Amino acid sequence: MEDKSYKEYLEHITTLIFDVDGVLTDGTITVTTTGEMLRTMNIKDGYALKTALDKGFNVCIISGGTNEGVRKRLEGLGLTDIYLGAHNKIEQLNDYLNKHQIEVKNVLYMGDDIPDYPVMTLVGLPCCPQDAVQEIKAISKYVSHKNGGKGAVRDVIEQVLKVQGKWHGNFDAKYD
């Protein structure tokens, strides 16, 4: 089978699935004196997630983490399919695909570390941030030039939407 350029997959993507730590965040955790674990997310990644939803894409989060602050942020962007505490990500992937009648070939999944490996071998377009571990880079059809938490999600969403003619095109409009 001939290996296609990742760009050839973009026009068929209907579903975007992302891990959180190391993808939507830079993978660092700030631990407060009370034991609360704080993460930082990129506002441009958030804008791209919201835009994808607004343009009719299925957007899902599958993460091993359980931080409720992460859930609140993502719900604030309009995401409803958020799987936290996912230790067997294939189970959550299958649940999501069955629930929405989605074919795995139309799924882009961005992960960064070993827990993402099994899911990434199943989807149509496995992707990762620039700073993903080597095993994940090796199976990714696209490696973003951006690091996790630093615009990798925006990068890949923008590419999908541009190829499909769904990214913002009219910048001549006047805004108050």
Buried (B, 14 or more C-beta within 10 A) or exposed (E): EEEEEBEEBBEBBBBBBBBBBBBBBBBEBEEEEEEEEEBEBBEBBBBBBBBBBEBEBBBBBBBBBEBEEBBEBBEEBEBEBBBBEBEEBEEBBBBBBEEEEBEBEBBBBBBBBEBBBEBBEBBBBBBBBBBBBEBBBEEBBBBBEBBBBBBBBBBBBBBBBEBBEBBEEEEEEEEE
